């Protein structure tokens, strides 16, 4: 039984399905393609839940898996190995869940090129799972770069009937995303190479495995240089201001299910990279630069909240709110204690659920009303009461109302920062971060009030379908369950 609950199945089920879909042997029938991809995502989610229920770090099929023997590139000490711990297991299940609901959301948002779309969709899923489970720095980087290929096509391709101007904007957004990420990745690769080299010079260990890095013997100046290089690479994906400008454009021009994946999962790879490399592998250098990084986190939280309030496009509002919320994730990591780490991981889950729900609402509104401008949208609550009900609850969750998951993570983040032993700067950042609760309520309630209340101009707009109901209900259920029973996640992080 154990061999069937192992890391290779978790990572490569979507990869094999992606190859099968794109092959000429697979049918071009739209319904068959869509149902096959949806079935793979549902099966993978159930499989990941079973792995979570049976998770045991002592299990050899979960603790560490080697491919191609003990050494993959022997001359560099690179091993093709994967490992699961509690954080990567949580993020793997979250990835599986977000892709499952995004596959459901694809039914009405994707109208052409179904084989290629779902092939790239599943390939991206496999690449992200590889990032969350890699136990070797170069294998991590391999999956980090692999993720660029499907993400580029998913953002930039024409998936439904749109005018040429919209297609051009989507292509430009995809190019911008790739350029930002690729340039950041090159700086990150420099950091990985320096870490690999100086670990060998200082410790005599020719290995790229995270477990073989001994940071205490590497000179402090080199550690700080490595840490900054890594942070630039991960800061693009998180994103950290001023490396964020690709994100609003990508969200605005990508189809709804792709926006759900970008905000729900892709941003978390940046936070996970900071945890795995800087926080866990280079703790000495991270503890030194964490107070400075906390200031960047505070800028993320407050500045983008003001920018979000100034937006009128629903997707841009949610995009900037994502940057603000990822600042909370970063602040939790900077606290450099168990409370902050738990808060950071918990907020990754909570934010993923909230943004998936909000982007789904934005997509439904656009499909019915052909606009996402909150100054144009009025009165749709009266013609779409079920959508309005979900919108109210998810918006309340996003602003941190008790009984929903974001409330738990926001409170824990502030507590973690206040209890940090690193610097008084952390305590100051925690105090100044509190207004984000008020700022988030301002722009989210503005979206809710302007978009749903008033006289309706859309009498013929249909309410949500069964597929859309399932997506929104799944998101809301997660927000309530984790809000009422936070120990389901926090208990794994002790």
C-alpha positions in Angstrom: 0.0 0.0 0.0 2.8 2.4 0.9 4.4 2.4 -2.5 1.1 3.7 -4.0 1.1 6.6 -1.5 4.4 8.0 -2.6 5.9 11.3 -3.9 6.4 10.1 -7.5 2.6 9.5 -7.9 1.8 12.8 -6.3 4.1 14.8 -8.7 3.8 12.9 -11.9 0.2 11.9 -12.2 -0.6 15.3 -13.7 2.5 15.2 -15.8 1.6 11.9 -17.4 -1.9 13.1 -18.0 -0.5 16.3 -19.7 1.6 14.3 -22.1 -1.3 12.0 -22.9 -3.6 15.0 -23.6 -1.2 16.7 -26.0 -0.4 13.5 -27.9 -2.0 13.0 -31.3 -3.4 9.7 -29.9 -5.9 11.5 -27.6 -9.2 12.6 -29.1 -10.0 16.2 -30.0 -13.5 16.0 -28.6 -14.0 19.0 -26.3 -16.3 17.2 -23.9 -14.0 14.1 -23.5 -10.9 16.4 -23.1 -12.6 18.5 -20.4 -14.0 15.5 -18.5 -10.7 13.7 -18.6 -8.8 16.7 -17.2 -11.4 17.3 -14.6 -11.3 13.7 -13.6 -7.5 13.8 -13.3 -7.8 16.8 -11.0 -10.5 15.3 -8.8 -8.6 12.0 -8.6 -5.4 13.8 -7.7 -7.1 15.8 -5.0 -8.6 12.7 -3.4 -5.2 11.0 -3.7 -3.5 14.0 -2.0 -6.1 13.9 0.8 -5.4 10.2 1.3 -1.7 10.9 1.4 -2.3 13.7 4.0 -4.4 11.3 6.1 -1.6 8.7 6.0 1.3 11.2 6.1 4.2 9.9 8.1 7.6 11.5 7.7 9.2 8.2 8.7 7.7 6.5 5.8 10.5 5.9 3.2 8.1 6.5 0.3 7.3 10.0 1.7 10.5 11.0 3.5 12.9 10.9 0.6 12.7 9.4 -2.9 15.7 9.1 -5.2 15.6 8.9 -9.0 18.4 7.8 -11.3 20.4 6.3 -8.5 22.0 8.2 -5.7 23.7 10.8 -8.0 22.0 12.4 -11.0 24.9 14.7 -12.0 27.7 13.1 -10.1 30.3 15.7 -10.9 28.3 18.4 -9.1 26.7 16.2 -6.4 23.2 16.9 -7.8 20.6 14.3 -6.8 17.2 13.9 -8.3 15.4 13.6 -5.0 12.1 14.6 -3.4 11.0 14.9 0.2 7.8 15.7 2.0 7.5 17.4 5.3 4.4 18.9 7.0 4.7 22.3 5.1 5.2 20.8 1.7 2.4 18.3 2.4 0.0 21.1 3.2 1.0 23.1 0.1 0.7 20.0 -2.1 -2.9 19.4 -0.9 -3.7 23.1 -1.4 -2.2 22.9 -4.9 -4.3 19.9 -5.8 -7.5 21.6 -4.4 -7.0 24.9 -6.3 -6.3 23.1 -9.6 -9.4 21.0 -9.1 -11.7 24.0 -8.6 -9.9 25.8 -11.4 -10.7 22.9 -13.7 -14.3 23.2 -12.8 -14.2 27.0 -13.4 -12.7 26.3 -16.9 -15.9 24.9 -18.3 -17.4 28.3 -19.1 -14.2 30.3 -19.4 -12.3 28.2 -21.9 -13.9 27.9 -25.4 -11.2 26.8 -27.7 -7.9 24.9 -27.9 -9.0 22.6 -25.1 -6.3 19.9 -25.6 -3.5 22.4 -25.4 -5.1 24.4 -22.5 -5.6 21.3 -20.3 -2.2 19.9 -21.2 -0.5 23.1 -20.1 -2.8 23.3 -17.1 -1.8 19.9 -15.8 1.9 20.5 -16.7 1.8 23.6 -14.5 0.3 21.6 -11.7 3.1 19.0 -11.9 5.8 21.7 -12.0 4.4 23.4 -8.9 4.2 20.1 -7.0 7.8 19.5 -8.0 8.8 22.8 -6.5 7.0 22.0 -3.2 8.7 18.6 -2.8 12.2 19.0 -4.2 15.0 18.1 -1.8 17.9 19.3 -4.0 18.6 22.9 -4.9 19.1 22.3 -8.7 16.0 20.0 -8.9 14.1 22.9 -7.3 15.4 25.3 -9.9 14.6 22.8 -12.7 10.9 22.8 -11.7 11.0 26.5 -11.0 12.0 27.1 -14.6 9.7 24.4 -16.0 6.7 26.2 -14.5 7.4 29.2 -16.8 6.5 27.3 -20.0 2.9 26.4 -19.2 2.3 29.7 -17.3 3.3 31.7 -20.4 0.9 29.9 -22.7 -2.0 29.9 -20.1 -1.7 33.6 -19.6 -1.0 34.7 -23.2 -3.1 32.4 -25.5 -6.6 33.1 -26.9 -8.9 30.7 -25.0 -12.3 32.2 -25.9 -13.9 34.6 -28.4 -12.2 38.0 -27.6 -11.1 40.9 -29.8 -7.6 41.3 -31.0 -6.8 44.1 -28.6 -7.5 41.8 -25.6 -5.4 39.1 -27.1 -2.5 41.5 -27.6 -2.8 42.6 -24.0 -2.7 39.0 -22.8 0.4 38.3 -24.9 2.1 41.3 -23.5 1.2 40.3 -20.0 2.6 36.8 -20.6 5.9 38.2 -21.9 6.2 40.6 -19.0 5.6 37.7 -16.6 8.3 35.5 -18.2 10.8 38.4 -18.4 10.4 39.3 -14.7 10.5 35.7 -13.6 13.4 34.7 -15.8 15.6 37.6 -14.9 14.8 37.0 -11.2 15.6 33.3 -11.7 19.0 34.1 -13.1 19.9 36.1 -10.0 18.5 33.3 -7.9 20.6 30.8 -9.8 23.7 32.8 -9.0 22.8 32.5 -5.4 22.3 28.7 -5.7 25.7 28.3 -7.4 27.5 30.4 -4.8 25.8 28.4 -2.0 26.8 25.2 -3.7 30.4 26.3 -4.2 31.0 27.8 -0.8 29.4 24.8 0.9 31.9 22.6 -0.9 34.9 24.9 -0.2 34.0 25.4 3.5 32.7 22.0 4.4 34.1 19.6 1.8 30.6 18.5 0.9 29.9 18.1 -2.8 26.1 18.1 -2.6 23.2 20.3 -3.6 20.8 18.7 -1.2 19.2 21.1 1.3 20.0 18.7 4.2 23.8 18.8 3.3 24.1 22.6 3.5 26.1 23.8 6.6 25.7 27.6 6.7 27.7 28.2 9.9 31.1 27.7 8.2 30.3 29.9 5.2 31.7 33.5 5.6 29.0 36.0 6.7 29.6 38.4 3.8 29.1 35.5 1.3 26.0 34.4 3.2 24.4 37.9 2.9 25.2 38.0 -0.8 23.6 34.6 -1.4 20.6 35.5 0.7 20.0 38.7 -1.3 20.3 36.9 -4.6 17.8 34.3 -3.5 15.4 36.9 -2.2 15.4 38.8 -5.5 14.4 35.6 -7.4 11.7 34.6 -4.9 10.7 38.3 -4.5 9.6 38.4 -8.1 7.2 35.5 -7.6 5.9 36.5 -4.1 5.9 39.4 -5.2 7.8 42.0 -3.1 7.5 45.7 -4.1 9.1 46.9 -6.4 9.2 43.5 -8.3 5.4 43.3 -8.5 4.3 45.1 -11.6 3.9 41.9 -13.7 1.1 40.6 -11.4 -1.8 43.0 -11.9 -1.5 42.8 -15.7 -1.2 39.0 -15.7 -4.3 38.7 -13.5 -6.3 41.2 -15.5 -5.7 39.6 -18.9 -5.6 35.9 -17.9 -8.8 33.8 -18.0 -10.5 33.3 -14.6 -9.2 29.8 -13.8 -5.6 30.8 -14.6 -6.0 33.8 -12.3 -7.2 31.5 -9.6 -4.0 29.3 -10.0 -1.7 32.4 -10.3 -3.0 34.0 -7.1 -3.9 30.8 -5.2 -0.7 28.8 -5.8 2.0 30.4 -8.0 2.6 33.3 -5.5 3.1 30.7 -2.7 6.1 29.2 -4.5 7.9 32.5 -3.8 7.1 32.3 -0.1 8.0 28.7 0.0 11.3 29.4 -1.7 12.1 32.0 1.0 11.2 29.4 3.7 13.2 26.5 2.2 16.3 28.4 1.2 16.6 31.5 3.4 14.6 30.6 6.5 15.6 26.9 6.8 18.9 26.5 5.0 20.5 29.9 5.7 19.0 30.8 9.1 22.0 32.9 10.2 21.8 35.3 7.3 18.0 35.4 7.3 17.9 36.4 11.0 20.2 39.3 10.1 18.2 40.6 7.1 14.7 39.7 8.4 14.1 43.2 10.0 14.9 44.9 6.7 12.7 42.4 4.9 9.9 43.0 7.4 9.9 46.7 6.3 9.4 45.6 2.7 6.6 43.3 3.9 5.0 46.3 5.6 5.2 48.4 2.4 3.5 45.5 0.6 0.7 45.4 3.1 -0.1 49.1 3.3 0.9 50.6 -0.1 -0.9 48.0 -2.3 -4.0 48.3 -0.1 -4.2 52.0 -1.0 -3.5 51.1 -4.7 -6.3 48.5 -4.6 -8.8 51.1 -3.3 -8.0 53.3 -6.3 -8.8 50.5 -8.8 -12.2 50.0 -10.6 -11.5 46.7 -12.4 -12.5 43.8 -10.0 -9.6 41.7 -11.1 -7.1 44.5 -10.4 -8.6 45.0 -7.0 -8.1 41.4 -6.2 -4.6 41.4 -7.7 -3.4 44.2 -5.6 -5.1 42.8 -2.5 -3.1 39.6 -3.2 0.2 41.6 -3.0 -1.0 43.1 0.2 -1.8 39.7 1.7 1.4 38.1 0.6 3.1 40.9 2.6 1.4 39.3 5.7 2.9 36.0 4.7 6.4 37.5 4.4 6.0 39.3 7.8 5.1 36.0 9.4 8.3 34.5 8.0 10.4 37.5 9.2 9.2 37.0 12.8 11.5 34.0 12.7 9.6 32.0 15.4 7.2 29.2 15.4 4.1 31.4 15.8 5.1 33.5 12.7 5.9 30.4 10.6 2.6 28.8 11.5 0.8 32.1 10.7 2.6 32.4 7.4 1.7 28.9 6.2 -1.9 29.2 7.5 -2.3 32.5 5.6 -1.1 30.9 2.4 -4.0 28.5 2.7 -6.5 31.2 3.7 -5.4 33.6 1.0 -5.5 30.9 -1.7 -9.2 30.2 -0.8 -10.2 33.8 -0.7 -8.5 34.8 -4.0 -9.9 31.8 -5.8 -13.4 32.8 -4.6 -13.0 36.4 -5.5 -11.5 35.7 -9.0 -14.4 33.2 -9.6 -16.9 36.0 -8.7 -15.1 38.4 -11.0 -15.2 35.8 -13.8 -18.9 35.1 -13.3 -19.7 38.9 -13.4 -17.7 39.3 -16.6 -19.4 36.4 -18.3 -22.8 37.8 -17.5 -22.3 41.6 -17.8 -19.3 41.8 -20.2 -17.5 44.2 -17.8 -15.6 44.2 -14.6 -15.7 47.9 -13.9 -17.4 48.5 -10.6 -18.4 52.0 -11.7 -20.5 50.4 -14.5 -21.8 47.4 -12.5 -24.9 48.2 -10.4 -27.7 46.3 -8.9 -26.7 42.8 -9.9 -27.6 41.5 -6.4 -31.3 41.6 -7.4 -30.8 39.4 -10.5 -28.1 37.1 -9.1 -29.0 36.6 -5.5 -27.0 33.4 -5.1 -23.8 35.0 -6.4 -24.5 38.0 -4.1 -24.7 35.7 -1.1 -21.4 34.0 -1.9 -19.8 37.4 -2.6 -20.9 38.8 0.8 -19.5 35.9 2.7 -16.2 35.7 0.8 -15.6 39.4 1.0 -16.3 39.3 4.8 -13.8 36.5 5.0 -11.2 38.5 3.0 -11.3 41.4 5.4 -10.7 39.1 8.4 -14.1 38.7 10.1 -13.9 36.1 12.9 -15.1 32.6 12.1 -13.2 32.7 8.8 -9.7 31.4 8.2 -8.0 34.8 7.4 -8.9 36.1 10.8 -6.8 33.4 12.5 -3.7 33.9 10.3 -3.8 37.7 10.5 -4.0 37.6 14.3 -1.2 35.0 14.5 1.0 37.0 12.2 0.8 40.1 14.4 1.4 38.0 17.6 4.4 36.3 15.9 5.9 39.6 14.9 5.3 41.1 18.3 7.0 38.2 20.0 10.0 38.2 17.6 13.4 38.3 19.3 15.2 39.7 16.3 14.7 43.4 16.6 12.3 46.1 17.8 11.7 46.8 14.1 9.6 43.6 14.0 7.3 45.0 16.8 6.9 48.3 15.0 6.0 46.5 11.8 3.4 44.4 13.6 1.8 47.6 15.1 1.8 49.4 11.7 0.4 46.2 10.0 -2.8 46.4 12.0 -4.4 49.1 9.8 -4.3 46.6 6.9 -7.5 45.1 8.4 -9.2 48.5 8.0 -7.7 49.2 4.6 -8.8 45.8 3.2 -12.3 46.4 4.4 -12.4 49.7 2.6 -11.5 48.4 -0.9 -13.4 45.1 -0.6 -16.6 46.7 0.7 -16.3 49.4 -2.0 -16.3 46.6 -4.6 -19.3 44.9 -3.0 -21.3 48.1 -2.6 -20.6 49.5 -6.1 -21.0 46.3 -7.9 -24.0 44.7 -6.3 -26.2 47.5 -5.0 -28.3 50.2 -6.7 -30.6 50.0 -9.8 -29.9 47.1 -12.0 -29.0 47.4 -15.7 -28.8 43.7 -16.2 -32.3 42.3 -15.9 -31.5 39.3 -18.1 -28.4 38.2 -16.3 -28.5 34.5 -15.1 -27.5 33.4 -11.7 -24.7 31.0 -11.0 -24.7 27.5 -12.6 -24.1 24.2 -10.8 -20.3 24.2 -11.7 -20.0 27.8 -10.4 -21.9 26.9 -7.3 -19.6 24.0 -6.6 -16.5 26.1 -6.9 -17.8 28.9 -4.6 -19.3 26.5 -2.1 -16.0 24.6 -1.9 -14.0 27.8 -1.3 -16.5 29.0 1.4 -16.5 25.6 3.1 -12.7 25.7 3.4 -12.8 29.2 4.8 -15.3 28.3 7.5 -13.8 24.9 8.4 -10.3 26.3 8.8 -11.7 29.4 10.6 -13.6 27.3 13.1 -11.0 24.5 13.4 -7.6 26.1 12.7 -5.8 23.2 14.4 -6.4 21.0 11.4 -3.5 23.0 9.8 -1.7 24.4 12.9 -1.5 21.0 14.5 0.7 19.8 11.7 3.1 22.7 12.1 4.0 22.3 15.8 
